[in-house]
Amino acid sequence: MKKIPEVMLLFWVMKICATTLGETGGDLLAQTLNVGYGVSSLLFIGFFIVTLLGQLAVTHYIPALYWAVILATSTAGTTMSDYMDRTLGLGYATGSAILVGLLVLVLGTWRLSEKSLSVSEITTRRGELFYWTAILFSNTLGTALGDFLADDSGLGFGGGALLIGSVLALVVLVHYFTRISSVLLFWVAFVLTRPFGATFGDLLTKPVAKNGLGFGTQGSSLILLGMLVVLVVYTTLRPQPAEPVTAKEPGGPVS
């Protein structure tokens, strides 16, 4: 089942774009439109379930569908994290700690069950479900961690984004210049790109008086949605590499 895109530079650009849109889109519904974190979470979880069922039903990679599920996990993660940290009053640090534990539990169970955490070798429906569950928890964790860095740590939106960006750059260097497991580095990067998107989304939406750029949730969401649509269309229309062709010699076995 080749239903997941190759992990290349374009993948990370689209992932950051989608997770940042999830941050601004979640805040748009929950805060700007005053729907509330609880109701917004239910709506976005419903969106996630619908897109996930579509993703599970197909047998090959469809960019629009795959990135719709990523976006759904990001928007649901944003409102679920805010519901835990703000409505329930757990706070960013406690919420982040709980979500770290849940993510480690999912990854550990996945490893024991499937014997691998590689995203390029998912061949079972169970492995695919573990994959999306881990993504949902990682994107929820990213919101809590991003808010913690922006608000409680004193770094602010710009400082939080700069710190996460620097750590991501370090992960890239480790990938190219060490022999540390690429699977481990993938999940580290996947988790970190979510708080990067969260802090970057806050930087876009918050007013200048609060050290933001003042685009608001509506303007920022429209800009990010346009960027993501363009990238999805490009990914869909670009020529795909030819699959290797196996030939059968006359009277002999398949070569």
Secondary structure, DSSP 8 states (H G I E B T S, - for coil): -B-S---SHHHHHHHHHHHHHHHHHHHIIIIIS---HHHHHHHHHHHHHHHHHHHHH-SB--HHHHHHHHHHHHHHHHHHHHIIIIIS---HHHHHHHHHHHHHHHHHHHHHHHS---TT---SHHHHHHHHHHHHHHHHHHHHHHHIIIIISS-HHHHHHHHHHHHHHHHHHHHHHS-S-HHHHHHHHHHHHHHHHHHHHHHHHS-GGGTS---HHHHHHHHHHHHHHHHHHHHHHS---------B-TTS-B-
